[in-house]
Amino acid sequence: MSVHTRTLPLFHPLLKSLHLDSPHLCLLSYLSNSSVASYRCLSTDNSAPQPVIGQKFVEVLGHSYPRDDFTNVTPRILSKLGQNLHNQSHHPLWLIKEQIKGYFYSAFSGRSSNPLFSVHDNLSPVVTVEQNFDSLLIPPDHPSRKQGDNYYLNRTMMLRAHTSAHQRELVRSGLDAFLLAGDVYRRDEIDASHYPVFHQMEGVRLFSNHELFSRVEKGADLSLFESGGRRTPQKQESHTLEAVKLLEYDLKSTLTRLLHHMFTEDLEVRWVDCYFPFTHPSFEMEVRFQGDWMEVLGCGVMEQELVNSAGAGHKIGWAFGLGLERLAMVLYRIPDIRLFWSRDERFLNQFKLPNIHQPVTFQPLSKYPPLHNDISFWLPERERETGRESYTENDFYELVRSIGGDLVEKVTLVDKFTHPKTGRRSHCYRIIYRHMERTLTQEEVSAVHQQIEHAAETELGVQGRY
């Protein structure tokens, strides 16, 4: 697809005309003599060289990756690497992370009163495709692997789409209980609750036969596993029903106490059955918020095949994952996800609290007026050989993000049209521009919008109707 293979020339004129808001602005240059370094880098380093996108290689966090037909990372996305908002003291995402960490430290301790859960919040976001998908039993044809939904460095390397990409390596290292936090990257729609970079935190706990049944009467007679079992909606084929029910109770009670710890004791919570490739049975937790039920996390009993592949086949375990932005937006009443990337002291100073548990409600900054422009174009024809679409909406959203950045508040598909005679199809999108810290001028917006129009034709193969 053209958006993935012809991205580089697009950005040369934009660097002069756009005021990119990141201090880690990517350098666009061509690399002629680069070598492929080892991919495994377990920790990010804020002093590492800035990312570079070249004709043949992409350099990220001090390592060089050859480009191929899957390469679709952009300068704006790479500029977010290393910012680690979840590790910036008194940032709202840091506050959420510290509250979760504090709960697990206080609620669970080992024999010597040391915290049972270890914390890992500085692992590199660059992972292998195998780590991100195969290690979690996500099948090769699963839609979550699509280029349109992920940021690939090449066919074998990518920016992690979830922190679960590190589960197997941490279990393999001998850990039975750990928390993992980090930035994750997904191509997505554009609105107040979606951003291509967000932050996750997850937990994993494994139990041996003795650990799970030690508090159960006649627990020595019970077992984690059975032979000849079958998979049902309640359990996996290798697990006993009593083990799964006890594990499920431990998981749900742990997470319910966590949410009550962070919010209030009278918070309404409910559980919904769901599906994940890496857990079974699987659940989502929903909380009552402003009159509606809102999903805040997913969890479940870890697939035994995953646990076995990590060398812990004599144990079973649970895992959960939650979005830090989602919790922070609810807990602090933050209305727009772009605010988490703001450097405006009026925003950041509101979260400089003497105690991480001190209640705080975000006080809105001045509401600057929005400006909106529409863009209409004819879509390229479907690929004749396969009948597949050569255009996807995520391609357009990504192009808008790359050019407009955080000036863009929302993109909405407002009209679809099919010509009755030719069968040609067109889309019309409304792009809402709003700066978080000042008033935009129509002249500024028009300049950005014209660049989006030109880039859409050049990069996506559409034909403008403007």
N, C-alpha and C positions, 0 to 999 in steps of 0.2 A: 504494500500500500504506500502511496507516494508520501503521505505525511510522515512515515517512519524513515524513509530513505533519502529524503531531500530536505531535511530540516535545517541544516547548517547555514546555507546562504541566506535564509530568511532573516537571520538575526543581526547581520552586519549593519544595515541601516537603522535598526531599532535601537541599538545601543546609544546612538547619538540623540535620538528623539525622545526616549523614555527615561523617566526618573525612577530607576529601579530602587526599591526600598531596602534591599538587603546589603549589609556590609560585606557579605561574602559573594559579591557579584562575580559571576563566572567570566573567565577570560576565554574568548573565542579565538583560537589560533590553530594552525595546522601543524600536526606532528609528523615529521618525516623519519625520525630515527628513534623509535620507541620499542621497548621490549615488554613482553608480557610478564608481569610479576606474579608471585604466588597470590592466590585470591583470598586466602584466609587471613583476616585481620579482625581480631576479636574486640578491639576497642577503638572508638573514635578519638581523635586528637584534634583539639581546636587549633593547634599550631601547625597542622598538616597543610601541605600545599593546596591552593584553591583548585577546584575541578577545572579540567580543560577538555573541551570537545574538539577533536581534530578530524581530519578526513578519514583516517584509518584507525584511530585509537581514541578512547575516552579515558582520561586520568581522573581518578577519584580516590581521595584519602591516601594518596601516596602510591597507588597501584595503577597499572595501565591495563586496559581491557580492549581487545580488538573489536572494531565495529563490524556488524554484519546486517542482514536484512531484518533482524529483530530489534536493532538499536532504535529506541524511541525516547530516550531521556532528553530533557531540554535544559538550557542554561538556568532558567528560573527554578526548576525543580532541584537541580544539583546545588544551587545556591543555598538551599535550606539545610543541606547536610552539615552536620557539626554544630548547628545552633542549639540543639538539645534543650528545648524549652523546659522539659521535665526536670532538668538538673539546674536550672537557674533559680537561685535562692529567692524566695518570696514571689515567684511567678505563680499565677493561679494553678497551673498544671503541676508545679512542684508542690504546692500546698496539698493538692488532692493526693499525689503520690505519697507524700510524707504521712498523711492521715491514714492511708491504707497500710503503709509500712508500720506505722505506730500501733495500729490495731493488731496486726499479726505478731509483732514483737511482744505485745503485752498479753495476748490471749494464748500464745503457744510458746512454750519453752522446753528445752531439753533437760536431761538429767542434771546438768550442772547449772541450771537456771539461765543458760545462754539461749538466745533466740533460736527457735527451731527452724525458721525459714531464713534462708540466705537471700540477699537482694542483688540483682544484676541489672544495672541501668545504664551501662555504657558499652554495650555490644555493637559492633559495626552494623549499619543497616544494609550493607552490601552482602548478599548471600547468593548461594547457588540456587538454580531452579530446582535442583534435587532437594535442597534444604526446605525451600518454600512450599513445595508441593509433594514430591515423592515421599519424603520422610513422614509426611502427615497422611499418607495413603490417599491423596487426591488423585484420581485417575487421569491418564493422559488426555482424555477427551472432555474433561470437566470444563464448563464454561468459565470458571474463575481463572483459568490459565491464559485467556485471550490477551493478545497484544493491546486491544482496546481498553482493557481494564487494569493493566500493569505497566510499570516502568522497567524496561529491559535495557541492560548494558549490551548484551548480546544474547544469543540463544541459550547460553549456559549460566549467565550471571544476571542478577536483577537487584533492584531495591526491594527489600522485604515488603510484602503486603500485609504481614501480621507478625507479631512477636513470636508466635508459635513456631516459626521457622527455626528457633533455637532450642526447642524442647528436647529433641533427641540428643543433641550434643551435651546438654546439661545433665540429663539423666545418665547418659553414658559416662560422664565424669564422676558419677557416684553420688549425686545429689538426690535426696528423697523428698525434700520440701524446699521450694524456692519461689520467689517472686521475680518477675521479669518485666521491665518497663523500657519503652523506646519509641522512636518515631517510625511510622510506617507510611507507605506510599501507594496510592491508588488513583487511577484516572477515574473521574466521576463527574456528575453534574455540578452546576454552579448555583449555589444559593446560600442562605444564611447558616445552614447547618452542615454543608459539605465543603471540604477543602482537600486538595490533593495530598497534603501531608497532615497526618494527625498522630495522636499518641495513644498507645495501648499499654495496659498493665495486665498481667496474667499471673496465675498461681498454679502450681502443681504440687500434689502431695501423694506419695506412694506409701503403701502399707504392706507389711509382711503379714503372714497368717497370725502371728502372736500379737502384733500391734493392733490389728483390726478387731480381734475377738477377745482381747485380754480382759475387757470389762463386761463381757457377756457371760451369763451363767452357763457353765459347761462349755465354755468357748474352746477348750482344748479338743473337743470332739467335732468342731466345725472346720470347714476347709474353704479356701478361696476358690479352688478349681474343682471341676468335675470332668470326667472323660465321657465321650459319647453324648454330650449335651447338644442342644440345638438353640439357634438364635431365635429369640422372641422379642416383642416390643419392650419387654421388661429387662432383658439381659442378653449378653453375648453367649456364644455357644460354649466357651471354656469356663465361664464363671458360674458359681453356685448362686442361686437366687438370694439366699440369706446374706451372702457377702455383698452383693450388689445393693440390696435394700439398706444394709448398714452403711455402706459407702455413700449412697444417695442421701441418707439422713444426715451424715456428717457434712457432706458438701452443702446441702441446702441450709442447714442450721448455721454453718460457718458464714455463709454469704448473707443470710438474713441478719445475723448479728453485726456484720460489717456495715450494712446499709443503715441499720438503726444507730450504730455508733457514729456514722457520718451525718445523718439527718436527724430524725427524731424517733422516739420510741413508738409514736402513734402512726408512723409511716405505713401506708397500706402496701402490701407486697403480694404478688401472686406468681405462680409458676406455670409455664406453658411448655408442653412437649414440642420439640423441634428436631431438626436433623443437621448433623455435622459429620463430615467424612471421618473425623479423627476421634469422635466420642460416640458411645452408645450404652445406655440411653442418654439422650441430650435434652437440655432444658434451657429456656430463656427466663430470666427474671424481669418482671414488669413492676413498676411502681406507679401509684396514682399521683399524677402531677397536673395541677390546674384543671381538674375535672376529667382528665383522660388517662388511660393506661399507656405508659411509655416503657419500651424495652431498654434496659440499661446494661445487661450483660448476658453472655452465653456460657454454658458450662455442661459438664457431663462426665460419665465414666470413661476413662481413656481406653481407646481400642487396644486390646491386649497385644495385637500384632505390632503396634507402635512400641509398646513397653518392651516386648521381647526383642525387637530390633535394636533397642538401646542397651541390651544386656541386663535387664532387670526382670527377667521372665518369671521369677519366683514371687513377684509382688503385683498388686493391682493398684490403681490410683484414680484420682479425679483431677480435673483441670477446669479452670475458668478464665475468661478473658473479658475485659471491659475497656471502654473508650474513656480516656481521661477528660477529653473535651466535653463529651456528653454529660458526665457527672458534674463537671465544673459549670457548665451552662445552666444546669438545674440548681445546683447548690448555691451559686453566686448570682443567678439571674442574669447571665451574660447573653445578650440577644443575638450576637453575630460572631461566627467562628473566626472571622478575620481579625477580630480584636486580640486574639491570643498572640498574634505576630506584631502587634503594635509596640512601638518604642515611645509612645506618648506617656510622659510621666504622670499625666492626669489619670491614665488607666493603671499603670504599674504601681503607683504609690498607694492605691486603694488596697493592695494586698500585702503591704509591708506591715504585717501584724506581729505583735510581741509574742503571740501564742498561736500555733497553727490551728488550734481548735476554736479560736475566737470567731464568732459569727460575723459575716460581712456580706452585704448586698451591694452589688455593683451599682454605682451611680452613673447614669448615662452621660457621655460627653455631649457636647453640643451636636444636635442632629443637623448635619449639613444636607442641603437639598440634593435630590437625585436628578440625574439627567439620563434620558433614554433615547437610544437610536435603534431603528430596526434594520435588519439586513435580510434580503431575500435572494435566493439563487436556485438555479436548476441543478438537480443532483446529477452526477455522472451515471451513465448507464451501468446496469449490472454486468458483472463479468460473464461473457458469453459462454465460455466453456463450462463454468461451474454454476452459473446462475446466482452466485453470491454477491452481496452488496460490496461495492468498492468504497462506499462511504458509510461511516457510522457517526452517530451524534457525539460520542465521546471524542472522536477525532476533532470535531469542530470546537467542543468545549475546551480541549487541550490547547488548540490554537489560540482561542480567545484568552485563556489563562497566560499563555506564553507571551502574548503581546500586551494585554491590558493589565495583567497581574492583579494586585489587590485593589485597583481602581474599579474593578468589575464586581458589583454586588450580586447580580443575578442574571442568568440567561434562561429565557423561556421560549420554547417552541410555541408560537402563537397561531401558526397556520400551516396546513399542508394542502397542496393542490396538485391534481393530476390533469394534464391537458386532455380533453375528451377525444381529440383527433390523433395526436402524436403519441399519447401515453407518457410523455415526459412529466417528471415529478419535480415539484419545487417545495422548499421549506422557507418559512419566514420566522426569524428569531428576533425577540426583543432583548436588547442588552441594556441593563440598568447600570449606570456608572455612579459611584458615590465614594468620595474620599472619606476616610475615617477621621481625618484631623484637620481638614480645611475645605473650603468651597471650590469646586471645580468650575472652570469656565467652559463654555460651549466650544471655544476654539481648541482647547486642550483635548476635549472629548472627540471632536471631529477629526483631529489629527490621528488619534489612536484608532478611531473607527475606520478611517480610510485605509490604514495599514492592515486592519483585520480583513476588510473587503479584498484588498489586493492579495493578501496571503492566502485567503480561502481559495481564490482562483488558482494561484500558483501551486499551493501545496496539496489541496484536496481535489483538484480537478473539477470544481463546480463552475457554473457560468452565472455571473451576477445578473440580477434583475434590478439594478439601481442606476 
